[in-house]
Amino acid sequence: MVERKSFLDFLPHLILLIGIAIVAFPVYVAFVASTWDATTISNGQMPLWPGPHFLENYYKTIFVGTASSTREPVGGMMLNSLIMAMVIAIGKIMISIISAFAVVYFRFPFRMAAFWIIFMTLMLPVEVRIYPTYKVVADLGLLDTYTGLTVPLIASATATLLFRQFFMTVPDELVEASKIDGASAMQFFKDTLLPLSITSIAAMFVIQFIYGWNQYLWPLLITTRDDMQTIVIGIKKMIVTQDALTEWQLAMATAILAMLPPVFVVVVMQKLFVKGLVETEK
């Protein structure tokens, strides 16, 4: 017997396809614009298919330079953004997982008070503490350095909360078994907790990598040299006030390049990312 499917069975797929089209179409237009010349884009007659300047525009964007407002090649900006995102993501995970381990498995005075102080920082946006943070970084001479770009953003209450919630689900029998085997606290952390936390670490890495890659306000304040600017700052500098001076084909190429590393990280770590969010009690 052939089962007939009604229109309502296809309705969710239709809505999903429409949503994908709405999200993907601007990205496609940006890609098409990155393959044409400035004249075709500025006169408003750009077609909806790729043009003949793909290699030329992307080579100039990555290796040569973009515009009079930002002379540095986008390849250097992407390297700065990559270093910033990787250091922030790895640093946040390392500090947060050790903090959560201390809060859950050690009994020391004001243990929960320390955790709630960390947790309350979630209610303080970066903008609230950005001036004193900038003052400290400037006094230490860390302007235009990778240390100044990354270290002030490493602490993360969100990651600490996530790892704490996961550690609280680990059975006490594992702790007792490690004590019987004569393992120290750090051996238990390294041999038992870390392997169990792989999915949570992966989920946190994806979130924090995208957070670090998309930073705008802090790099804008902390960098004064063009060779230290990130790709997000570079995109903003390419779009100048006078529309005639904006090299839109290079700006669109830069926007496409800026999307690639976060998309790559999400695609590569998709299974671990979803598994880490689903299996962790929040």
Helices and strands as residue ranges (DSSP letters): H 7-33, H 38-42, H 54-59, I 60-64, H 74-105, H 111-120, G 121-123, G 126-129, H 130-139, H 146-150, G 151-153, H 157-167, H 172-180, H 185-188, I 189-193, H 194-196, H 198-213, H 217-222, G 226-228, H 231-238, G 243-245, H 248-268, H 270-279
